[in-house]
């Protein structure tokens, strides 16, 4: 997915996203040891935003579902890693989902402890 398309999905939930390549700096060995990408929540003078740092070999991102009213979206990478991005009562968050889910609802359920999920 192109990064401008990704930004539109984040805007739909009321969030900002900034994508940037990892800074290679002077030490190539450190760059090679970095993960292919990272997703963080940072703050600037305009408030909180999602920050995607991408290495040259970063996987592609695709949005599986966007729920603007709930302010949540579910991302999947080309390597099948899933991330729930959204807003809780106070702040933006990102959580990796280890279950093979395809909806925001299922991603939220996957984050619940098993005793709560079973009720």
C-alpha positions, 0 to 999 in steps of 0.5 A: 500500500502506498504511504499516502493511501495509508495516511488517508486511512489514519485520517479517517479515524482522526489520527495523523501518521508520519512515515520516514526511513530509518536514519542510516547514520554513519554506522551501517552495522547498526542499521542492519541490526534494526528491525525492518520497521517500527510503529510508535506514538510520538507527540509534537506541537500538534499533539500525538501521531503515529510514527512509522520508521521504515528500513529499505526492506520494510514489508508492505502495509495493508489496512484490513478494516477501518472503523472511523466511529470507533477510531480504530484500524487494523493493519497487516504487513506482507509478512502477516504481522497484524497491528491494531491502531486506535484511540482508547479513552484518553490516548492513541495506541498500537498493539500487535495482534498475534492471532490470525484476525481480519476485523477490528472486533476480533483483534480487540477480543484477541487482546483480552485475557482468556478468562474474560474472552470466555465469558 
